[in-house]
Amino acid sequence: MKIALIRPRVTTLGGAETTLIYLVRGLAAAGHDVAVYGTERVDGVQAALGPGVAYVRVPVWGGKTLRLLTFALNTRRFLKDAGPQVAFSLERVPGSQVYRAGDGCHREFLNRRAPYLPPLARAAQRLSLFHRVMLRLERRLFRDPGLRRVIANSRQVREEIIRLYGVDPARLRVIVNGLDRQRFHPLAANAVAALRRRLGAPEDGAVVLFAGSGFERKGLTYLLRAFGSLKDKASQLWVVGKGHIAPYLRAAERLGVADRVKFWGPVTETAPFCQAATVLALPTLYDPCSNVVLEALGCGTPAITTAANGAAEFITPGENGAIVQKPDDIAGLTEALATFLTRGRDPQVHRAAAQAVAGLSWESTVAQTMEVLTEAGYKSASYAP
């Protein structure tokens, strides 16, 4: 099958880009003719995609909003000329036969984010040209008659798409992100101890891990407040990911925990941090299905997140983590942290975490995705408008 995958960025350290790489390599390994359409320079992308995968650089220009529009328009033009059997988009590009909603619904994100913004910022969000263009593209994508299948990466996202855009449930398929078992797996106690020493964890203290780019959306402000409320003063908070650090450093200083908060910046390999941590905490405002929650559970590390995260579907409260209803529930977040800083290395919790995601693998994700692409290819050939 001739498949075109669409995503502007390929080499960015993000969950969507990680998913793209695994899908591309899996589809190419299965013998399909795969091409990726993006905006990065060819020489910086080809190594990430692997052998046998074509890369088409789509021209874009202007600022953030214009780049968004020109990518959608130019990609559609390129695809008409190339004529793939299935156009498979991981971005809001109307005209694809299959769309993977790995970023969730932008409309839902804005709705969930608004209550946490000050009045002026809330007004700016409503008036933002970027958000208005993104919403228009999203609406056109879901209403496009040529869209045959939609892949949601959690039940949460599936329900959002049905509720907000009226997409026929028969066209929706939930396919959860995979898990790289070679990287994200539990370690023996002695190996964990050695890893903690190498990373500089406190000898007798627990470690709370926060991992994710976009500190505001991921709820780092609320986690700092909860961390500062803990009676346990020996634990550390590790912040891994890309973001503007300065305001959070100031917040940590105000809370009196700056000496126990370590900012690692973006890293290429998060598995050691998941394996060394006592608990992962991600009080996100909105996440379709956070990869890092699945990865932490795969390492046997309990996870604390919010009900606005699709990955919460893998958490059984009290057994392998906790779910707080809102990111700014500081009391609930503090209680959950206190519980799992104490119980995080309990063998029973460790097993429950790993077992929750035992059925996930990238091989399964690729195979399920291929089933959807095959259905869409057949539908497009038989019933193209």
Steps between C-alpha positions, in 0.01 A plus 500: 500500500619852421465704820568869561548601865458867586663682792692831485768404750672164512804544725339702783517329840124453540249219536342555158837494327602186688178337383567608141846339499372168632211495251722592205761237578238234572307565178821509292623176661172336396582579138284805437603795284523776763564872455497766771393859432649758737668837527850415627816486293548165330852438632381531860207261462606203292705332773202514738264345245727212411579336167244457225282793608463802272485850642326791328573846631189720488571873463355729765552864581404778736433484872333225701150552361601538136730197526205297626286605204767468231595154622139382466454660157835394352475146636161456330648626174797262525276203579283563193811476284644195680174303513560271803253221560447632853589840645549446873524825694630553852424869459183701437520490118157474332490261207659191660327164496622413850569738786671402823384743770816462707479864608140459611241770426627856498151621584495281811846619602394865480183428699697324774778759508279812519396471868866506608587818311475854640228713335729677251666176393158338462389783271823473302437128452153569362632764259817317397529464123710186545233326708225610261689358202576178688131458588396564141745240370383252763134556411565465126704186559225319689232612254696409188301240300824330398594417861441126532644415841609682815742347749474620860776410744264474798132455576503857630595640158247274325219642712621857444494458121147357508372767740664804339487410130231236464728248329331165440630261770530229233781702337695527826755252632689520830863395459714580802863602460746215518774438753863419419567197719873515436517840669210526743503204736545442874850463642619284786542681833880504482491642145258774613730589790799528266300711253383734777858551616609579144221757461569658838182398680500549880625189675209480741250718315230437244481659154193656336538509123331756275567443130355688207547803282261790545520557874184711519272243337660214693422670832849555642378804699254283693752222553750745651235625742410146604866401530556802723212388723648158573610414852775290342794739463753241379342432162602659170301617199659434162367703207583353160398671177509818299353818641568849633660423836538845659144548638501151648838556664357813661194305613721230652696769686181658636385158619835428665571188291748633242781288647291185445382572144727405211433610141658256255383668180405295191656152491514244220444204734234517771505132599772536769303778668181292501691203644674705770197700614278405790189645337412691184277806544333672205210726610423595141226738390444286191676201346351265237710207627830591658780269388701563816223360721501177299880493505521552876246224561699276266802556724296400804474859626159619623352808334290791622308698240168672439167386364577715193770257389398208279781294653309508829305208353798282598507611863314318775492751788674372809661210318736646241446873537239767551264717294416853617196661343659841443864607467459774761370260766811559711368311802416193290829518316697535825320201652570287193868598502532421870340160448718388210824654626453249780361210294662562161759224537259249657528180290122476479472855359793429272327192355163675465663783304678270257199271453272793411686554171615143441289478183657802332767473231591692188465180298134481603444872436649475150296187420173662614583816307566297187154346531347849502711617204397192302131566571542865398686407182222262400230757580679772304536278195139384511310807615716801428282813473 
